[in-house]
Amino acid sequence: MISFLYRLVNSYETEHGFRPNMLYINPSHFEQLRVDLACINGLDNLVQFLGMEIAIDADMAHPQVAFTDINWRHSQAV
């Protein structure tokens, strides 16, 4: 999973000229990512390590990355 994300991020950066800051991922891929990075404890530490916020969406067939100006730390779903 981590090598797939690495290629995805590099491809995005090559195409757009800047790194993504959002990772959209389904629950099963998220669990695999947690297994791959088991040495990283806590979601905040995982987000910091990846350099991207994480949005878990059950409808995502494959992980996707994007860039957003939204400060997700202070946003709330309504």
Long-range contacts (C-beta under 8 A, 24 or more apart in sequence): 1-29, 1-32, 1-33, 1-36, 1-63, 2-33, 2-36, 2-37, 4-63, 5-33, 5-50, 5-63, 5-65, 8-63, 8-64, 8-65, 9-52, 9-65, 12-65, 12-66, 16-67, 18-67, 19-51, 19-67, 20-52, 20-65, 20-66, 20-67, 21-51, 21-52, 21-53, 21-66, 21-67, 21-68, 22-52, 22-53, 22-54, 22-55, 22-65, 22-66, 22-67, 22-68, 22-72, 23-50, 23-52, 23-53, 23-54, 23-55, 23-63, 23-64, 23-65, 24-55, 24-57, 24-60, 24-63, 24-64, 24-65, 24-66, 25-54, 25-55, 25-56, 25-57, 25-60, 25-63, 25-64, 26-56, 26-57, 26-58, 26-59, 26-60, 26-61, 26-63, 27-56, 27-58, 29-60, 29-62, 29-63, 30-54, 30-56
